[in-house]
Amino acid sequence: MRKRAAALCGAAVVTAGMLTAVPADASASRLADTVRAAQPDWKKCGIAARPTLQCASVTVPLDYADPRGRQITLALSRVPHTAKTYQGPLLVNPGGPGGSGLTLAGYVAATLPKAVAAQYDVIGFDPRGVGKSEPALTCSPGYAAPVRPDSVPRTPARERTNLSRVAAFAKGCAGKYASVLPFIDTISTVRDMDSIRRALGAPRINYFGYSYGTYLGAVYAKLFPQRVRRLALDSVVDPTGVWYDDNIQQDYAFNDRHRAFLAWVARHDSTYRLGTDPARIETRWYGMRAALGRNPAQQKVGASELDDTFIPGGYYNGYWPILAKAFAAYVNDADPGPLVKAYDAIGAAGASGDNSYSIYAAVQCRDASWPRSWARWRQDTWAVYAKAPFMAWNNAWYNAPCAFWPTTSLRPVDVSNDALPPTLLFQATDDAATPYQGGVTLHRRLRGSSLVVEQGGGNHGITLSGNACLDRYLADYLDKGTVPRSGGTVDAVCQRLPDPSPTSVKAASPGGRGSTLHGLIGFRR
């Protein structure tokens, strides 16, 4: 269920002050403060596009209850401040779980106004298990390689095949990483963030997170509220649905977003020649899916790979021209080439995807309880599929290893917090990956927070992606600590950017601002 924001005007502004408070989890704070954190040894690692980027690493305990036990390494990146006014470290996270943050630091530093970015050390990090951190987990290399079984289990045999596949993934991960998996979770990552803070010598951190990174930031703020200076969260996870319920809500929202894409195709019939009725175009799309299930394109894009290719369009409408072109070529001209090209560009998972998915599963399966009865998954997913078929079964199988995960589950963190300085939240009304209600819910739970809404927007990750209105609120907050205030549910509204035109390839092209950000955020929360 989603709600839309009413338009607001004349929002008041307040300034983030310097608040201190007793930690919500004082024992966690005391425990973390006993862990030694050596200062990072920064070395140049810049590239042509980010010449000032530096890299380092820090060592932290695998188990914070045993701080002198096994140690692991976290990879860091930094764009150092250059202004006389220094506001401390700004930790950034792209989401996931499983997203690498090393490149995001350079992007954020380059995309914020220069005068604002110059006041911060912008710090990226690979969370435990991710990317260049050690150990980096890859449970099953090539797990998503084509051609996979069709995700929709229309026969008992197909269901058994998919079920065996996800169970084998969970078992294989347990076999490779039995000593590590109990410590791959959000709370452990949050404690790593505080270890990074201490290694940087900072009494408090500033934090900017997208997607799952909003939950990471909210949990950090809960465990270490006295360590938070500024907190900006974009595309907000509903903290009350972690994680089974959140994924079901995604299914409905992605179905709506896919239909928005089909309606866009209908408006551009002169280009794509797929018709002017979105419902009929939807029928043709599912016809294409059925055909690919029988005969995968170039033995690479079957029904499940088609899902993988079009799901990114639910995150970012800059991909719509690419997807519509591929759709039209297959249906109108029996040409699978553009479809395979689109899959290779935005749907296929490489080695980094194998690592990201392994951490995604490890964190989500450990963070909260999941149904252990497959009958529950089957019943719930078919019920969703009847109303919202686009991603229902694809999403179910993506998360299904959690039905077999070897670690015991933690309890989701109640992130409710009245001990923070003013914080700033951003949410699009039609975001599919983190539906709108999640932003409202977190706004209500973070006392003193402000919610900025992109009215009618459907992209996931909306700041630093071309909307000047949203970016002004973020820049003002990081520069001066100011946030809008209205006294209502929503504190400020920005209008969405126009949908792309069929010839608008710049937004989706490599190096384009929108595609760069959405490539860093990735295509799962």
SULTAFEN-V239040 format. One record per helix or strand of 2 or more residues. SS is the DSSP state (H for helix, E for strand). FROM is the first residue (numbers start at 1). LEN is the number of residues. Records with the same first field share a line. If there is no record, write none. Layout:
SS->FROM-LEN  FROM-LEN
This chain:
E->12-4  43-2  53-9  71-9  89-5  121-6  205-6  228-7  424-5  450-6  482-4  492-4
H->26-8  64-3  102-10  114-4  156-22  181-3  186-14  212-12  225-3  244-24  269-4  278-17  303-13  317-17  337-11  351-17  374-14  392-12  436-10  468-13  513-9
